[in-house]
Amino acid sequence: MNIVMNESLKDIEKEENEESFKMEKINTSELQDLSEESKSYLKDTFLKNIKTNILIIILSISFFISEFFFRLPLFNYSIAFEKKWQESSPESTIIFFKIITKVGGEYLMAVPVAIVICFFPLVKSSFFISGLIFCLHFHSLMKIWYGNTRPFWEDKNLYKNICDAGFGNPSGHSVSSVYLYFTLFSYLRETKALEKKYVVQIIMFLFFITFIILIILSRLILGIHSINQVIYGAALGLLLYFLIIHMFQLHNMPIRLYKTLFQKKILIFCITSILIILGLLSILSSLTFNSDFDYKKYKDTINSVCGKDYPEYRKFNLDGLFGSFVILALLGMYLGQVYFWYYIDNTYKKMQSTNSSSTINYDIHDLDYDSVDEKKNNQLIDDLINNWNENRTYVFCSHRKKFKIFFILMICCFPLILFIAIPRNANIIIIFIFKFGVPFFFALFLIYSFGFYNIIEITLGPKDHLLKRFLDKSQDIQLI
């Protein structure tokens, strides 16, 4: 009896060892494939045009160094130039540019951002928003470092009822608008609908260029920025656009490679730490830079033109801190995707387990639940996540589905109600935590975890059939 039991135990142990060896072999193979994919991706992006990319970097560094020399002359010229322009412009022109500067502002950029989230794959939308957040973060941080005034601070006659009390260099509108609309154009031209329609692409490009120029002009005509500040800002936005879209083509990163950014513990720790350090750097900069600046003189100027009830957190270094703390939104987006990918994998494993026990009968002949084909199944899941937008016609086929999408996005943006609810004259610490930090962190966290998963579920059907719609039409997909 004991002999039989020992033999049975040996057989079980042998099977477990074989299974363990098999899985280890699969994991090793997957890592090798991923490593090869990483090398191939790098070779086809940055290294492919390395001479051009290095030249762009050298020219950018040269420009940023030269900015120190043209800053003051162009600033002084701007005051006379803007005053003359304002005097010769009719009131209707001033009103027009006030509208343009509001439309091109940071808060109304939510429209193109929402379009990208709803109509483009996860990788593209993620890097689009990451780039925009870095634009907002670094231009605010640089304003603290430079501590340069705005034209209407130096000459009250330039003031046109548009109050900006934070430091002026570089222009945030220029940075973000150049990056945002150039990137949006690049995304749109790569879509199937516009891929070979070159006339439409040219018209769209001219429209975006015109809009960017109008935004930049509005900042000059209203006396909010000087010529050197808008040039510097536009150059920063253009550089970030080239880095993300052309040099490294991050928006075209293979989905499996992208997924590792949110699943490897060492990467999660490093990226989270970097984002937290950038937030702490913002606080440190606001406390240490511009200690010799004549705050009283310019505060009196701002109070006289903007009104004494203008909020403190929108002035000088505090305004720079307010803007650079948008890095918390990027932290929320990153941790939201960490949760998203783990949730997707766990849901898939539960579906796999349920299917194995025959509780649910799927009509899916492509999906092999044998552990040997785990890599193949994971690739199907990854393709599903990155290509859900191809089914967007299914999303908008009924008013019910439209309402569901709208409702989900509203829930994700619910934390932003705190931004409105906290009064502008509250304690500074309360403002930075509850008017800005918490709302922006949780808004992006919810959109990229709860939001994306539910939009995928609505697009492709109920959770139990998350794979079915994709797999039914995946016969021609070449699996790795």
Order of alpha helices (4+ residues) and beta strands (2+ residues): alpha-alpha-alpha-alpha-alpha-alpha-alpha-alpha-alpha-alpha-alpha-alpha-alpha-alpha-alpha-alpha-alpha-alpha-alpha-alpha-alpha
